[in-house]
Amino acid sequence: KSDEYEDEDEEEGGHMWSVETLTNYLDKHHGNGSEIWRKIRSQIRHVALYTMHSVQDLIDNRPGCFEWFGLDFMVDTNFNVWTLECNISPDLS
């Protein structure tokens, strides 16, 4: 873990933050957290869209049914989004 790492909200546990905790952290350390979050969210949406388009012909399309996809992302120090993995029917526990 980086020497710059800080636990911003220990109540959330683990390494997953809420959007509120993330934007507060971005405000504190980089200014305008809401704008940075919009940039991150836009990239996530584009990746999710491209991912769904890339597999649409491989997934069974059954009327009245749907499939869950779990997309895991990482954000680098320049606020670029990187896909770590995509899972079909992820564990929701």
C-alpha positions as CSV (number, residue, x, y, z in Angstrom):
1,K,0.0,0.0,0.0
2,S,1.2,3.5,-0.8
3,D,2.8,5.7,1.9
4,E,0.1,8.2,0.9
5,Y,-2.8,5.9,1.7
6,E,-5.2,7.1,4.4
7,D,-8.2,5.5,5.9
8,E,-10.8,8.2,5.1
9,D,-13.8,6.4,6.6
10,E,-13.0,3.4,8.8
11,E,-16.8,2.8,9.2
12,E,-17.1,1.5,5.7
13,G,-14.4,-1.2,6.1
14,G,-12.2,-2.8,3.6
15,H,-11.0,-0.9,0.6
16,M,-14.4,0.0,-0.9
17,W,-15.6,3.6,-0.4
18,S,-19.0,5.1,-0.9
19,V,-19.3,7.8,-3.6
20,E,-19.6,10.4,-0.7
21,T,-16.4,9.2,0.9
22,L,-14.6,9.3,-2.5
23,T,-15.8,12.8,-3.4
24,N,-14.9,14.1,0.1
25,Y,-11.4,12.6,-0.3
26,L,-11.1,14.2,-3.8
27,D,-12.3,17.5,-2.5
28,K,-9.7,17.4,0.3
29,H,-6.7,16.3,-1.7
30,H,-7.4,17.4,-5.3
31,G,-10.2,20.0,-5.2
32,N,-13.6,19.8,-6.9
33,G,-14.3,16.1,-6.0
34,S,-17.7,16.2,-7.7
35,E,-16.2,17.1,-11.1
36,I,-13.5,14.4,-10.8
37,W,-16.2,11.9,-9.8
38,R,-18.2,12.9,-13.0
39,K,-15.1,12.1,-15.1
40,I,-14.6,8.8,-13.3
41,R,-18.3,7.8,-13.6
42,S,-18.3,8.7,-17.3
43,Q,-15.4,6.4,-18.0
44,I,-17.0,3.6,-16.0
45,R,-20.2,4.0,-18.0
46,H,-18.3,3.9,-21.3
47,V,-16.4,0.7,-20.2
48,A,-19.6,-1.0,-19.1
49,L,-21.4,-0.1,-22.3
50,Y,-18.5,-1.4,-24.5
51,T,-18.3,-4.5,-22.3
52,M,-21.9,-5.3,-22.8
53,H,-21.7,-4.7,-26.5
54,S,-18.7,-6.9,-26.9
55,V,-20.5,-10.0,-25.4
56,Q,-24.1,-9.4,-26.5
57,D,-23.9,-12.1,-29.2
58,L,-22.5,-14.6,-26.7
59,I,-25.1,-14.3,-24.0
60,D,-28.4,-16.1,-24.2
61,N,-31.3,-13.7,-24.6
62,R,-34.2,-15.2,-22.8
63,P,-37.4,-13.1,-22.7
64,G,-38.4,-12.1,-19.2
65,C,-34.9,-12.8,-17.8
66,F,-31.8,-10.9,-17.0
67,E,-28.2,-11.5,-16.2
68,W,-26.1,-9.8,-13.5
69,F,-22.6,-8.6,-14.5
70,G,-20.1,-7.5,-11.9
71,L,-17.5,-5.0,-13.2
72,D,-14.5,-4.2,-11.0
73,F,-12.6,-1.0,-11.6
74,M,-9.4,0.7,-10.4
75,V,-8.7,4.4,-10.7
76,D,-5.2,5.6,-11.1
77,T,-3.5,8.8,-9.9
78,N,-4.6,10.6,-13.0
79,F,-8.2,9.5,-12.5
80,N,-8.2,7.1,-15.4
81,V,-10.4,4.1,-15.0
82,W,-9.0,0.6,-15.5
83,T,-11.1,-2.6,-15.7
84,L,-9.9,-5.3,-13.3
85,E,-12.4,-7.9,-14.2
86,C,-15.9,-8.7,-15.3
87,N,-17.9,-11.5,-13.8
88,I,-21.2,-13.1,-14.9
89,S,-23.5,-13.7,-12.0
90,P,-21.2,-12.3,-9.3
91,D,-21.6,-13.0,-5.6
92,L,-23.9,-10.3,-4.2
93,S,-23.2,-11.1,-0.5
